[in-house]
């Protein structure tokens, strides 16, 4: 077990002692109604935690963070010394209280039953839930899916091969990285000579001494600047690449007789022109920083700083997006580093969370001071500052891109927009108004901007541009390169000898105090060094087509559930609302189950009550289930949520129940099997099949190949280990933090008849000091050891840090996170015959060219072909497998792309730890072992399959089978909710992990 010490230093101590005391107090009050009650024929257990949680939420409770919440980003398990000592006892007391209440409810029903016997009476043999069709009462066919297929693609164009897909690849190259120190030093020397040429000799001598000190001190501003250039340059280049990609699509575009096509070309030219104009405007050295300062609702923003950032254009309805990280290569000899990404276009699609409004309509609505969204954001103290800055950026961006001449004015043509300069009116009206503090004038101006965009029919122009770009996507085009220079502007330097001498640095204070604001001093321009630059790096943006062709290599197989001997304890979560009661009476009166009910009242509560309610519900729901399952052999626990909203609706309590069910499922999977799924019961027609399919997706499955030769031959067992993490305790502007590690292990076994059986073997979670997690993650090694004892020797080890936009595959090893040398070495200790295959994955998007793809599941596994995606001269990162999902999800008009998942591995990293030869044999070379491993991996994707839209939709592999652990819908991400003060976040999964440790210790245990 990991030992987590109480961390001193920057982290804020957490003390939930008063809250736990109040929970126990309410549970043990005589007038408190027993939360456990038995219904029906003794086969339905109702657990009313909602009433308990509501009572606790109404009590005066000390803030677990005291007065420190505003300085905290997350705070969960960095317990104060006193609370750490009391915690096991308090959790044990709450467990014992719940146990007594449960036992009392059971004895009221039947004096002869204990908890273990009662729970046994609620269990159903899963085959008894089998029925010809899926129903919401947990019935499901558990049938066999025949005719599943996967087809190999090729990057080579043979005469008989049909082109199915294409991908726009972005390659960003930065040169001269090895000479940055020399260039910066030379730039500073030149600055001293030119700027202070008339200074006296002793002053110049002192300046040279200061420069020498800066160069020799690794913590000086010299190296702070280097670090900022190192970490922020790619973001700046990505922003530039958005413009380059539009130019790439514009090149060689053929005009046609269709007026809409010609009109679209003009709008594309104008969009490119205006994006460049934004960069030119904020980089105008004749204007000081104060010129760009604005404010709204008392919140300040500087446009120069805001639009120097990588995400500056992201709110536009049509804009390229850099999606998919395929790798990074480094040529040490040239001092050159390359990053490879995927490109796609954002097409003003509907924002489902806001009633299906388009992106443009959604943002236009935010400008309206009377809109519900605008009022709600300003009224929420935790959201006000974020919203005000977002609004100010929106005004700038939309005015620069969409303002123009009145289409009804005399002489107007679409060409008129190409000559329109938005700057004079922007400066005179908008900038001047938002400089001042007259909020009424600002609101009037916002209404005028919105009204003008509506009257000028900007939405129609956006549609025209969208139609053109959708056509251009499918046209073949030649690669295009954009040579560039990255320059650090000399305006970052002080111009006063006094200031330089006083502070012992040439650099302005912003470098030390506000590193993000240094971005305005980093310029990206055409390949000629700017005259005012301190130092420069060479760069290049290259965009090219990659084409995918069909082959005759096709495999067919079937998939069926393997539920023999599986016993189930169904769990239902539902609101206490009439609509839900009606559905409950229709489907669940005759079903054995455990039921949690809750009220929607907390949707209207303030932050303090909401936190206490959620904390109490989390703790008591998990502890109650642990009590029920304490003496049961491995069960399957399907958790079904009836909802009166969907994921996009604004119902915080139902969002909480969604995240709670995911947490419970993840934690229960450590000893049992569990999964959760919700259903919006406002319209249940045709939903049962998809709902139950998702709910039962975690069950074991068996795959049988139509052609026996496609079955794995050399490898009879493969384990797939997936790990991720989410911070639990951290302060703003501090590197010290604690993180909760989560993961799962899936086992694939070849059966005697050649079929393959896949099942979830383990899940796990544990909290670590952040750096320790990337050195000795004990829980992962322990679980790998348990699976090793089951006969597994080959382990795919798959990771992607959810808080990092990219995983730097070939950078210094501390950027490898879960793939660090320390971690891999730690796993290998005591297991000499263990074969670990480290793997990263990411998603990118390909344009569908063929009207019909034929087969929805496509792949490339020829490493030689895939090197066309990432050519790494150092051979440290190798892309070895791509899987393509051809399914249409949503309407065809919204889906111009098909998803691709790309796998890469690492070579020449783990010297004396891993044998590169076994990675070559298993993932890279054309071997039977590689075929077997990738066959198992593909079947893992199929085991978590997804269906095409519609009642008779086809099924295909799940493009992202890791979403439960990694990404915005992961259990870690969904487990974050606000503390009492509404600012800091609480990681409920990390907290329940600590609760689990107590509950799993027979005597209530010592805490780690």
Secondary structure, DSSP 8 states (H G I E B T S, - for coil): --------TTS--B--HHHHHHHHHHHH-TTS--SEEEETTTTEEEE-HHHHHHHHHTS----TTTT-GGGEEE-SS-B-HHHHHHHHHHHHHHHHHHHHHHHHHHHHH-TT--HHHHHHHH-EEGGGGB-SS--TTS-B---EEEEEEEEEEESS--TT--EEEEEEEEEEEE--GGGHHHHHHHHHHHHHHHHTTTS-HHHHHHHHHHHHHHHH-TTSHHHHHHHHHHHHHHHHHHHHHHHHHHHHHHTT----S-HHHHHHHHHHHHHHHHHHHHHHHHT-TTS-GGGGEEEETTEEEEHHHHTTSTTTTTTSSEEEEEEEEEEEEEETTTTEEEEEEEEEEEE--EEGGGTTEEHHHHHHHHT-TTSHHHHHHHH-TTTHHHHHHHHHHHHHHHHHHH----TTSTT--GGGGGG---HHHIIIIIIHHHHS--HHHHHHHHHHHHHHHHHTTHHHHHHHHHHHHHHHHTS----EEEEEEEEEEGGGB---HHHHHHHT-SB-THHHH-GGGGGGGEEEEESS--TTEEEEEEEEEEEEEEEEEEEEEEEEEEEEE--TT-EE--EEEEESSHHHHHHHHHHTTTS-EEEEEE-SGGGG--HHHHHHHHHHHHHHHHHHHHHHHTT--S-EEEEEEEESS-TTS--HHHHHHHHHHHHHHHHHTTTSEEEEEEEETTS-TTTHHHHHHHHTTTS-EEEEESSGGGS--S-SEEEEEEEEEEEEEEETT---EEEEEEEEEEEEEE-TTS-EEEEEEEEEEEEEEHHHHTT--HHHHHHHHHHHTTT--EEEEEE--TT-S---TTS-GGGSGGG-HHHHHHHHTT-TT-EEEEEEEEEEEEEE-SS--S-SEEEE--HHHHTTT---TT--EEEEEEEEE----S-GGG--EEEEEEEEEE-SS-TTTS-HHHHIIIIISS-HHHHHHHHHHHHHHHHT-EE-SSTT--EE--S-TTTTTSSTTSHHHHTEEE-TTSSSEEEHHHHHHHHHHHHTSTTS----
